[in-house]
Amino acid sequence: MPDATSADSPEPSGLKGLIARVQKLKPVRVFQHYGRKRGPILASGLAYSAIFAVFAALWVGFSIIGAIISEDLGLRTTIIRTIADAVPGLIDTGLNDGAIDPDDLLNTATFTWTGSLALLGLLVTALGWLAAARDAVRVLFDLPPAQGNIVVLKLKDLLIAVGFGVLLIVSAALTFLGTQATDLVINATGLGETVVATVLSRIVSLAVMFALDVAVLGALFRILAGLHIPLAQLRSGVLVGGALLGLLKILGTALLGGATSNPLLASFAVIIGLLIFFNLVCQVILISAAWVAVTVSDAGLVLDETVAAQRLEAARALVAQHDTQPVEPEGFWARRRARRDLARAERALEKEAVRADGVERGKAAAAD
């Protein structure tokens, strides 16, 4: 929370003033908050788990829909291109630039023992990643892990995972329809196979992917993490995250090519490239969450009234415990520790009182 007394103090000048102004910028405060909450470490753990979940999801997904899309060359090409755009280096697009041959995926069968094992692996890894992502997002909002029945939480995660898969298919269908419509317009205007036609098709694809990324980020923060974030505070963070994810996808091939150019890593360069890419994606997701958390803090809103009430009660109990001590303990260091603990408890009480005051603001904002 900003200090209310800071407005009365004179603004520093010179280099100190410049540093103070830079530190007040929202992007700077977002990255400071992201670092304080150990965001890079959390993102690294999410990236390691994500790569296993994606491989299993691809195997199971193509086992289920492979028979349908294999009969429609246009839809098949669009889905493969959509996945390749979303995760550069994952699927080979015909240029020997991916880890997975799409023909191998399309030849998978649903009810084989490999499909069953992949389905089990998907459930374990995907649900584990979603649970880790939920806890990481809540850490950035200074909230404890979500409480509740473990079975209900896992069922919720499963529904969200299915929803993400449906979103991917819908985005591929929209991309296919948008590309077909763009081709009709281009052919009608006589542009044909020109640079303009290629650029327009790419813009349509990126626009659909941007909308998908924004929807996924909003679902991660509001539904998966269970945070009732008002739209006014959620909007800027998910838009920034969607733009950064789009930039990653545009520059993905160049980034991975530079990162995997070491000849000593040539034999497993694709896997290393995917790990790097997933790490960057998870960093962007959590930076977007940090942006929303700072926006919520600037508005003075409280997202979880129960947690705020528990913290306020604990702070009051700590202050009361120190207030009831009849005499200070003997010894210089013991007295110093007691005074320091009392000052810390009073600061905590003041902070939780401010949070409690924000509960009503949160209710009003959520109602709006």
N, C-alpha and C positions, 0 to 999 in steps of 0.2 A: 504494500500500500504506500502511496506517496506520503511524505511527511507533511503534515498540515502547517508546521512552523517554518518550513523551508521558504515559504513565500515572503516571510518577514526578513530573512537574511539577505544581505547584498549579494548580487551576482558577481562571482569572481571574474577577473579580466585577464587578458593575455592568454598564455598557453593553458593555464588552469581553467579559464573560462571556456576555451575551445574544447578541452577534454570533457568538462562538465556538460556542455551542450551536446557533444557526441554521445555521451553516456545516457542522455535522456531520450535519444532517438529510439523509436520502437524496435527496429531490427536489432540494435545493439542490446537492448534489454531482453529481447527474446533469446538471443544467443547466450547471454549471461545466465538467464534462467535455465536454458537447455543444458549448459555446462554444470551448473550447481546441482541439478537433478540427475547427473550422470547419464545424460542422453546418449552420448556416443557409445558407452558400454552397453546400454540397453539395446541400441540399434544393432550392434554387432551380434548379440545373442539372437535377436529376431532374424537377422539375415542368415545365420547358420541353420536355423530351424526352417526358414522359408524355402531354401533350395530343395530340401527333401520333400516338403509338402507339395511343391510345384510339380516335381517329377511324378509323384504318385497321383496327383490330381489329373495330369495329362493322360496317364495310362488309363485310369478309370473313366475319365470323361470321354475319351475316344472309343473306349470299349462300349460305351452306352450309345453314343450318337454316330459312331463311325459308319455303321451300315446305312444311316440316313444321308449323311453328307457325301459319302463316296459316290452316290448316284448323281449328285448335282455338282458339276465341276466348278461352277461359279461360286456357289456357297462354300464349297470345300476350300477353294483358293482364298476366299475372303477371310474365313475363320483362321486359316494358317497364317495369313498375312497379318491379321489382327493380333494374334498371339506373338508373332515375330516382332511386330512393332511395340507391343507392350513389354516384351523381355528380349532385347537384342541378344543374339547368340544362342538362344534356346532351341529354335527349330530351324533346320536347314531350308532355305528358300530356293535352293537350286544352284547356289554359288559356293557350296561347301563352307557355309558360314554359321553353322549351328551344330549343337550337340546331338540333336535328335532328327532322324530321317522321318518325315511325315508319313511315308509309305509304311513304315514299321508300326506307327500308331494306328493307321487305318486298317491294318491287317489283324489287329487285336480282337479277341473274342471276349464276350461278356462273362460267360460262366466257365472259365478255365481256372485251374488252380493258381496260375500266375495272376489272373484278374482278381481272384479272391484275396490273395496275399497283398496285391496292390491296394485293394479296397480297404483292407485292415490297416495297411501302412498309411493310407490317406487319412483315415479316421484318427489315428494316433497323432500323426504329424500335424495335420491341418487343425485339429481341435487344440492340440498343444500350442501351436503358433497363435491361434486366436486368443487363447487364455493368456499367453505371455504378452500379446499386444494389448489386451485389456488392462493388465496390471501396469504395463509401461506407460500407457496413456494416463492412468489414474495417478501414477507417481508424479508425472509432470503437472498435474492439477493439485498436487499436495494432498492426495487422498489415499486411504488404505486400500488394500485389495477388496474387491467386491465380495460381500457376504451373501449367503443364501445356500439353498440346497444344491449340492454338487451335481446331481442328476439334472436338475432344472437348468443349471448353468451350461452343462454340456449339450443339452437339447437345444438351448438357445444358440450356442456356438454352431451346432450342426445346421440349424435353419439359416443362420447367417452365411455359412459356407455355401450352402445350396443357393442362397440368394445371390452371392457373388458370382457363382457359376452361371446362373440365369442372366445376370447383368452382362457378363462377357458374351453370351450367345446373342442377346438382344443388341448389344453394341455392334457385333459382327454383322447381324442382319441389317441394322441401320446403315452401317458403312457400305454394305453391298447395295442397298437401295439408293443411298446417296451417290455412290459411284456410278450406278446405272443412270440415274437422273442427270448427273453431270456429263456423262458420255453422250446422252441424247442431246443435251444443250450444245455441247462442243461440236458434235457432228452436224447439228442443224446450222451452226454458225460457220461451219467450214474450217474449224481450227485443226481437226484431225489429230495426228500424232505430233504435237508441238510441245514446246516448253510450257506454254500457258496451260495446255491440257494436263500435263503432268503436275504442275503446281496446284491447279484447282483440285485435282483428285487427292493430292497430299493434304491440302487444307481441309477437305471434307473428312478425311480419315483422322486428322489431328483434332478436329472439332468434336467428333464423336468420342474419341479417347479422352479428351479434356472433360467432357460432360460425365463420362463414366468415372474418371478419377475423382471428380468433385463429389459425385454421389457416394462413392465408396468411402472417401474420407469422412463425409458427414455421417454415414452409417457407423463407421468405426468409433467416432467420438460420442455420438448420441445413443446408439442402440447397443453396440458391443460393450462400451465402457460404462453404459448406464448413466450418462451425465445429461441432465436436462438443461442443455445450453440454449439460451435464446438465439433466434436466428440472426439478430443484429450482431451478436458477438461471434457467432459461428461462421458467418459468411466470409469475412476477410481471410480467416485462417485457411479455410478449405480452398478458396480461390488461389491463394498464394501457393498452397501445396499442390493443387492441380497444375498450375503453371510450371512449377519446378519439376514435377513428374513429366510433364510434356517436354520440357527442355532436356531432361535426361534421356527420353526416348529418341529425340532428334539427334542428340550427340552420342547416343549409346554406342554405336559402332566405332566412332572415333576414340571414345574413352576406353573401350575394351581393347581396341587395337593397340593403343599406346601402352596400356597396362600389361598386356600379355606379349609384348615384343621381345622379351628376354628369351634367347634361344635355349637356355637351360630349363625353361618351363614349357617348351613347345609341346611336349607329350600330353600335358594336361592343362594347356592354356585356356581351353574353353571353360572348364570347370572353375578355374581361378577367375576368369572373366565374369562368369555368372555370380560367383561369390562377391566380387567387387560391386557388380551392378546391384545385387540385392542389398548389399550394405548401404549403398547410396540411396536406394529406394526407401529403406527403413529409416535412414537418417532424415530424409525429407518428410516422411510420415510423422515422425516424432517432433521435428522442427515445426511442422504445421500445428501439431497439438500444443507445443510450447507457445506458438503465436496466439492461439485461441485462449490458452490459460492466462497469458499476460493481458489480453483484451478483457477477459472476465474480471481479472484483478483490478484493472484500471476502472472498470465500471462499478467496483465495490459489491459484486454479487457473490452470493454463497450458493454453491451447487448442491451440496449435501447438508441438509439441516441437521440430520441425526449426528453426523460426525462433528459438525460445528458445536452442537449442544454438548456432546461428550467432552470435547476439548475444553470448552468453557467451564464445565463442571470440574474437570481435572485441575485446571488452573486455579479455580477458586479454592479447591481443597488444598492445593499446595500452599497458597497464600495463607489460608486459615491455619495450616499446620505450623507455619513460621510465626504467625501472629500470636499463637497461644503459648509460645515458649516464654516462661517467666523471666529468665535471665539469659544473657549471652553465654555461650560456652567458654570455658577457660582456654587460654592460649591464643596467641596472635593469629596463627594460621587457621585455627578452628573458627574464630570469630570472623575472619575474612571469608572463609568458605560459606558460613551461615549467611553473611550479608550478601555474598554473591548469589547464593541460591534464592534468597528473598527477592533480590533485584530481578533475577531471571524469571521468577514466578510472577512478579508484578508485570513485567513486560509481556509474558505469555497471557496473563489475564487481560491486559489492555488489547492485545492483538485479537484474542478470541472475542472480546466485547465488540470490536470493530466488525469481525466476521458475523457475529450474531446480528449486528445492526444491518448487515447486508442481506440477511435472510429475507426480510420484507421486500428489499429491492429485487431480489431474485424472484420472489413470488409475483411481484408486479410485472417484471420483465417477461416472465414465462407466460403470464396471463395475456400480455400483449401479443 
